[in-house]
Amino acid sequence: MPNQNLFTALRAAFPADLDAVAVETDGGLAYSWRDLDRATAMVANLLQSLDIPRAADGVPPRVAVQVEKSVEAMVLYLATLRAGFVFLPLNTAYQSAEIEYFIGNAAPAVVVCSGQNFNWVSKIAFKAGTRHVFTLDDDRGGSLLERAAHCSDQQVPAERGADDLAAILYTSGTTGRSKGAMLSHGNLLSNAAMLKDYWGWQPGDVLIHALPIFHVHGLFVAIHGALLNGSRMLWHGRFDPKKVIADLPRATVFMGVPTLYVRMLAEPALTREQAASMRLFISGSAPLLIETFNDWQARTGHTILERYGMSETIMLTSNPYRADPRHGNQSERRGGTVGFPLPGVSLRVRGESGVDMPVGEIGDIQVKGPNVFAGYWQMPEKTAEEFTDDGFFRTGDVGRQDERGYVTIVGRSKDLIISGGYNVYPAEIEGYLNELPGVAESALVGVPHPDFGEVGVAVVIARPGASLDPERLIADLKAKLANFKIPKRCFIAAELPRNTMGKVQKNLLRERYKGLFQPA
């Protein structure tokens, strides 16, 4: 059987001309495909030279990485695959208590951090039993590259099977401790290969890469997409709307979170002419407001393709790029939906009693497919809990599927508010709030209430120059919605708390307002 190592498939897709440019950075650097091949070989050789014994359970050594975005950080990821090790990316915002938990839980043999964090990260790592700690900075400095420079630039990728572990991604941990989702070489490759076809990747495509690379979206979806197509990347170390817009004429594909689209829409330089060479704009990782969807279409002439995925499954659904014969050749990208289940993905919407919900009815979204992870690292009980008896993964998302097959996400099951025995879905109320005059965005969370068990509290952001009255907003909602859905309180705020991928951190809002209705 041929080697199933994901790196082997990515390397096989490199163009014949290895001296062509593979990556251009916003700092003026250019990396050829040959540079990527040689650099990944050298770092893979360094990792293998550490002579780390394989664990008794047969799981390859883990490489935990918390560094700023750079092409060298991408090289480290690819080299980890190439060496047959397991990659463990960590959000650059994590602090010491969080890093201590991740290192203690994953027991990595190697830790790579930025130079400025070496003192405190190395103490945590050495205390946990990690023997090798390297540094890597976004200016091509650090001990990792210094050591790798002495290694050979020739290397045969380690033999791996499709089910062998390739990466562990820790979930955000908004409800309890973070869980490590275990993704195999087969999970990652099957999803990348399917998206290459479904999103119509073609020769000559150029990707603007402006996302973080410690997350599914930037690390797997974007990088795998470009590499598997042999496509050049225009690499942005940090998102700057002016710089990204300036790069549009040289590119064909852009992937972003909704916040990035909002920030580009605020720039006068964003025009139809500037986006004329673009083929595809993709959005994900957080809900895209219908207003943003419509404004982008009006300004650029392009319709954003929204999709849906998660750390445990990579991509699950997508609005169509072109006609989808599975759905009557439907090719419309519909704002407010995340499209159809991707080829190979089985998706169902289940009610509390475990039966499929009728078309258009809200229920729990469950999925199965070659992209779905095997389970959580060292959490067999949690893994068993999250899978049904017939092998479907309970995503924790709540949504519905219409008669044409389009999936709409209503929210997270943990965000569901049960008020006086009635189910209240925050996304529904947020949708109505966002349509009210002067409202830019909103978030609804449930907080304890002595009479109703839980009630909704709305936090609303005003449009620039608008003045909002909380009582007026609630009165407007009462004309549109059943009384049990109406928030008991409404607050006007300057901004909503978000994580690095732009998702609203509702756990922080719940914490902020949890005492509103409690007795003094």
N, C-alpha and C positions, 0 to 999 in steps of 0.2 A: 504493500500500500504506500502511495506517495506521502511525503512529509506533509502533515496537516498544520504545521506551524503557520500562524497567520502571517508572520513576516515573509515566509516563502511566497505566498500569494501576492503580497504587496510588492515584493522585489521583482517578481516575474512580470509585473505590469509596468515597470520602468521603461521608458522609451528606448529605442535602439541607440539613439545618440545620447550617450551618458554625459556628454559635455554640455548639453543644453541646460538652460537655467531651470531648476526645480523650485527654488524659493527665492523671492526678492523681499528684503525687509524694508520697513519704513525708515530705517537708518542708513539705507544705501548699500547694504551688503547683498551679494548674490551667491547662492549655493547651487552647484550643479548636481545632477543625479549621481554622478560619480562621487562627489563630496559626501552625499548622504550614504552611499554604499560603503565608502571607506570609513567614515566616522562611526557608523553603526557597528561595523566589524571591530574597530579598535575598542570601543566601549564594551561590546559583547565579550571580547577577549579579556578585557580587564575583569569583568564580572566573573567569568569562568576561571580566571587565574587565582581568585580568592580561595578556591578549593573548599567551598562550603559543603559540608556533608548533607546529603538528602535526608529529610526528616523521616522518622520511622513510619509515618503515615503515607509516605510517598509523595507528598505535596512539595513541589519545587520551592526553592528559597524565594522569599518576598523582598521586593525593593520598594521601600516607602520613600516618596518624593514630595517635598514641599519647597518649591522654587518658583521664582518669577517666570513669566512666559518668555521663551526664547526658542530659536531654532534648535539650539543645543539641548534644550529640555525635551523637544520632540525626538531628537536623536537618541536621548537616553531611553525614552519609551520604546522606540523601535529596537534599540539594542537589547533591552530587557527581554522583549519577545524573541529576538534572534538568539539570545543565550539560553532560552528556555526557562527563564525565571518568571516570576509573577509580579506585575506592575501594580503599585498601590499609590494612586495620586491623592494628594491632600490639599485642600483649599488653603490658599495663601493667607486667608484671614484667621485661620485657627491659631489659638494661643496655647500656652503651656499645658493647662489641664486637659484640653482636647487632644493635643499631641501625645501626652502621656497615656491617655486611654487608647488611642489608635495603635501606638507602638506596643503597648502592653497586650492588646488584644490580638494583633496580627503577628507579633513576634518576628519582625523583619530581620533578615540577616544583614541587610544593607539599608542605610538611611542616607538620603541626599537632601541637603538643605542649603539655603542661601548663606553666604559667608557671614552676613551680619547676625544670623541666628545661630551660628555654630556653637557658641558657648553654652547656651541653655538647651538646645536640641541634643547636642552630644551627651550632656549629662543625663538627660532622660533616657537616651538610647543605650548608653553604656550600662546604666543602672538596670535596664530591662534585659540586658544580656546581648544586645546587638554589638557585634565586634567591629563592624566597618561603617564609619561615618565619613562621607565626602561632602564637599561644598561645590555648588554650581551657581554662578551669577549670570545675569542677563547681559553682561558685557564680554562674554566668552572667557571669563576667568573662573578660577576655582580648582580645588585639588583633584576633582574627578577628571577634568580634561588634562591636567598636568600628568596624572598617572597614566591615562589612556594614550597619551602621546608616545609612550614607550612601547606600546603594543602593536602587533602586526595588523595591517589593514586588509588581511585576508582571513575569512572565517566561514566555516560551514554551519548554517543554521541548525540548531538543536532539533532532533526529531521529537515531534509532538503529535499526539492524536487530537481529533476534533473535540473530544470530551475533556482534554487536559486543561487545567486552569491557566488562564492568561492574565487576568486582572481581577482585583478586588476593589469595588467602589463602595465607599461608606455613604449611606444615606444621610440626609441632613439632620436626622435626630430631633425633629420637632416634637415628637411624642416619645420621650424616653431616650435611652442610649442609642447611638447610631448603630446600624447593622451593616455588615460587610457583604455586599452582593457579589457572589462569585460568578464571573463570566468566563466562559471557555473560548478557546481558539475558534471552535465551530460556531458558537453564538455570534461572535464578532464578525467572522467572515461571511456567514450566511446573510446577515443583515446588510453588510456593506455591498455584497454582490447583488442582492435584491434591489437596494436603493439605486445602484448604478443604472439599472434598467428602468426602474419606475420613475426616476427623476430625469431620465433622458440624458445622462452624461454622454458627451460626444467629443470627438477629437477636436483639439483646439480650445476646449473650455479652460478658463482661468478662474480660480477661486480667490475671493478676498477673505482672508482669515483674520477676523477681528474679535474672536471669542477667547475666553480663558481655556486652558488645556488641562484643567484638573477635573473636568466634568464630561459627561457623555457627549454633549452637543459639540463642543470644540475638539475634544480629544478623539472621539470615535467617528461621529457622523461626518464632521468636516474633513479631518485629516485622512481617514480611510477613503472617503469619497474621492478626494483629489489624487491620492497615491494610486488607488486601484484603477483610476482612469489615466494615469500618467500625466496629470494636469499640473501646470505651474500654480504656485500659491503666491499671492501678494500678502505678505505677513505683517500684521500690525501688532506691535507689542502691547499697546493699549488702545482702546477704542477712542478715536478722535473723529467726530462726525465730519469735520471739514476735510481731513485727510482721506477718509473713506470715500466721500463724495468725489474728491479729486481723482481717486483711482478707478472710479466706475467705468470710464471710457476704455480702460485697459483690461477689463474683466468681463466675465459672463455670468458668474454665480456668486451670490452673497447669502450667508447664513447668519441670522441674528436673533436676539431675543426682542420682545416688543419694545423695551426701553430704548434700544438702539434705533429702531424705526422712528420713534417719537422724537428723539434727539436730531435725527437727520431731517425730519420734516420741519424742524425749527430753523433750518439753514436755507437762506435764499438761493444758494448755489444748486440746490436739488431741483432739477428741471427734467422735462422729457428728453431734451437734447443730451443732457449729461448722462442719462441712463439708457441712451439709445442702443448701446452695444450689449446691454445686459440680456441674458436669457431667462434667469430665474432668481427670484428672491424668496427665501425660505424663512419661516418664523416658527419658534417653538420655545420650550422650557417654561413658559408662563402664558396665560391667556392673552390673546390679541384683541384689544377693543375694536368693535365694529367701526368706530369712528376712525381709528388709525388705518384699518383695512381700506375704508372708503377714501380717506384723504390721500393715502399712498397711490391708489389707483388714479385719482384725479390729477395728482401732481406729476407722476412719472409715466402713466399709461400702462404700468405693470400691475398685475394682480398677485398679491403675496400668497404663497402656498403655505398654509398652516398645517402642522403635523403634530403628532402626539407620541411621546415615549417616556421612558423612565430608566433609572439606573439599573433596575433588575431585568430589563427587557430590550434595551436600546430602542429602536423605533417600532411602533405598533400600528399606527394608522397614518394616513396622509391624504390630503386633498390631491386630486389627480393632476399630473403634469400634462398629460394628453389623454385621449379617450381611453377609458377603462372598460374593456369588453365584458368584464365580470358584472358590470352594473349598467348594462344597456348602452355601452359606449359613452357613458356620462363623462364629461370633461370639465364641468364647471367647478371652479374653486369658490366655495361658499364661505363667506365670512361668518364667524361665530361657530363654525364646525371644525373638526380636525380630520374630516374626510372619511375615507373607507379603510377598513382593515387591510393591511398590506398583504400581497400575495404570500401564502404560506402561514399567515396568522389567523387563528380561529378566535373570534371575539363573540362573547355573549353578554347580555344584560340580565342579571338575575335578581329576583325579589328576595325578601327575607325568608320566605318559605322554601327557597331553593329551586323555584321554577322560573323558566324564562319569562321575562316581562313582555307584554304585547308591544307592537311597534309604537314608538312615540312615548312609551311610559318609562319613568325613571327607575333605575335600579343600580346594583353594583356591577362594575365592569370586570369581567374575568377573561383571561387570555391564555392561549397555548400556541406554541410554535418553536421552530429551531433557534430563534433568537432569545427565548426565555431562559433565564439563569437556572442553575441547578439548586440553589439555595443560599442561605446566609452562613457566613464563615463562623464555625464553631457554635452554631445555634440550631441544632437539629429539631428542637421542640418548636421554635419559632418558624422554621422552614415548613414543618408538617402542618402547622396552623394556617399558613398562608396558601397552601395548595389544597384543592378539592380532591375528593376520592378519585375522580376521573382525570386528574392531572392538570386542571386549569389553575393558573395563578390568580389570586385575588389581588387586584391592583390597588385597592383602597380608594379608587376613584369612583364617583357616582356620575351616571350619564344616561343617555338614551340614544336610540338608533331609529332614524325615520324610515319611511317606506322605500326610499331610494338607496338606503344603506349608509347614509352619512351619519357619523357619530358626533354627538355633542357632549362635551364634558360639563357637568353641572357643578362639580366641586369634589373635594375630598370627603370620604365618609366620616373622617374625624372632625370635619368642619360642619357636618350636619347639626342643625339646632332642633331639638325636640322640645317644643314649647306647648305646655298644656296638653301633651299627648299628640300634637300635630307635628309632622315633619316640615321643617323650613329649610329650603336649599339656598344658601347665601348667594350663589351666582345669579339666581333668578331676581332677587331683590336688588342686587348690585346692577343688574342690567337695566332695571327701571330707574334707579337712582342716576345712573350715568347718562340717561336720556333727558334728565331735567335741565332746564336752562342754568348755565353758569357752573355746572358740575364737570370737572375734568375726570375724576376717578373716585371710586369708593371701595370700601371693604366692610363686610358685615361679619360680626363674630357673636358667638353665643356666650353669655355669662350667667352665673347662678342667680336664681330668683326664688324667693321663699314661697310664692304662690304657684308659679308656672313651671318650676324646675329649672328652666332656662328661658332666656329671652334674647332677642337680637339687639345689638348695639351697632350703629352705623358710624363709620369714620369717613368723612367726605373731604376731598381736595377740590378747591375752587379753581376755576380757570383764571388765568392772569387778568386782573382788572375787575373780576366779578366779586360781588358781595353776597354771601349766602346766609340765609336765616334757617337754623336747624328746625325750628318749629314749622316753618313754611314747607320745608322738604318733606317732613313727616305728613303734613296735611295733604300734599300733592300725592304721596304714595297711597293714602287712605282712599283716594278717588279711583285707584287703579287695582288695588290688591285686597284680598281677604284680610280681616282684622288680625288674625293670628300671625300673619306674615309681617306685620308692621313693626319696625324697630321701636323699642320702648324709649330709647334715647338716641340722639344724633349729635356728633361732635364735628366741628370743622377743624382740620389740621393742615399744617404746611406741607407735609409729605407722609407717605406710608412707609413703614420699615420694610426693607427688602433685603434678600440675600444677594450674593454676587451674580446670580443668574436672573435677577429681576423679579423673582417671586415674592409676593407679599408675605411677610412672616406673621401670620395670624396668631401664632402662639404668643408673640410679644404683645399683640393687642389684647388678647384674652387676659393675659397677666396684668396689663395696665388697668383694665376696667372690671376685673373680677369682683371687686368689693362694692360696686355701685349700689347694689340692691340688698346688701347684707346689713343686718341690724348693727347699729353703732356699738 
